Amino acid sequence: MDNSEYPASLELHKIYRVLPDPDAERDGDIRVIDESEEDYLYPADWFVRLALPAKVERTLQSSFASSIKHG
């Protein structure tokens, strides 16, 4: 990942939640929930998409849902 333009918004080596945004993807961007806990568009080539095992993905989704309820 490249965070050189946004070091306060993006941490290196961190897994970020991505929201679907077909229009952004067509333009080569990706919608990411960054350190501000808001979603913003960033160039997709700044990130590496991970294929996670189903159990890990379910755990992360549960964790995200829990943080939204309590955050």
C-alpha positions as CSV (number, residue, x, y, z in Angstrom):
1,M,0.0,0.0,0.0
2,D,1.1,3.5,-0.7
3,N,0.2,6.1,2.0
4,S,2.7,8.8,1.1
5,E,0.0,11.3,0.3
6,Y,-2.2,10.5,3.3
7,P,0.0,9.2,6.2
8,A,-2.5,10.3,8.8
9,S,-5.5,8.6,7.1
10,L,-3.9,5.3,6.0
11,E,-1.6,3.1,8.0
12,L,0.8,0.7,6.3
13,H,0.2,-3.1,6.7
14,K,-3.3,-2.6,8.0
15,I,-6.4,-4.4,6.7
16,Y,-9.0,-1.8,5.6
17,R,-12.7,-2.4,5.0
18,V,-13.8,-1.7,1.4
19,L,-17.3,-0.7,0.4
20,P,-18.6,-1.6,-3.0
21,D,-18.6,1.3,-5.4
22,P,-18.8,0.2,-9.1
23,D,-18.5,3.7,-10.4
24,A,-15.3,4.3,-8.4
25,E,-13.9,0.9,-9.5
26,R,-14.5,1.8,-13.2
27,D,-12.4,4.9,-12.6
28,G,-9.6,2.9,-10.9
29,D,-10.5,3.9,-7.4
30,I,-11.6,2.0,-4.3
31,R,-13.9,3.2,-1.4
32,V,-12.1,2.5,1.9
33,I,-13.1,3.2,5.5
34,D,-9.9,4.9,6.6
35,E,-8.5,6.0,10.0
36,S,-11.1,8.8,10.3
37,E,-13.7,6.0,10.3
38,E,-15.3,7.6,7.2
39,D,-15.3,6.2,3.7
40,Y,-13.2,7.9,1.1
41,L,-12.0,7.1,-2.4
42,Y,-8.3,6.2,-3.0
43,P,-6.5,4.9,-6.0
44,A,-7.1,1.1,-6.1
45,D,-3.4,0.5,-6.9
46,W,-2.4,1.8,-3.5
47,F,-3.9,-1.4,-2.0
48,V,-3.6,-5.1,-2.2
49,R,-6.9,-7.1,-2.2
50,L,-6.8,-10.1,0.1
51,A,-8.6,-13.3,-0.3
52,L,-9.4,-14.4,3.2
53,P,-10.6,-17.7,4.4
54,A,-14.4,-17.7,5.0
55,K,-14.0,-18.0,8.8
56,V,-11.7,-15.0,9.0
57,E,-14.0,-12.9,6.8
58,R,-17.0,-13.8,9.0
59,T,-15.0,-12.9,12.1
60,L,-14.0,-9.5,10.6
61,Q,-17.5,-8.8,9.5
62,S,-18.8,-9.6,13.0
63,S,-16.2,-7.3,14.5
64,F,-17.0,-4.5,12.1
65,A,-20.8,-4.8,12.9
66,S,-20.0,-4.8,16.6
67,S,-17.9,-1.7,16.4
68,I,-20.6,0.1,14.5
69,K,-23.2,-0.8,17.2
70,H,-20.9,0.3,20.0
71,G,-19.0,3.1,18.3
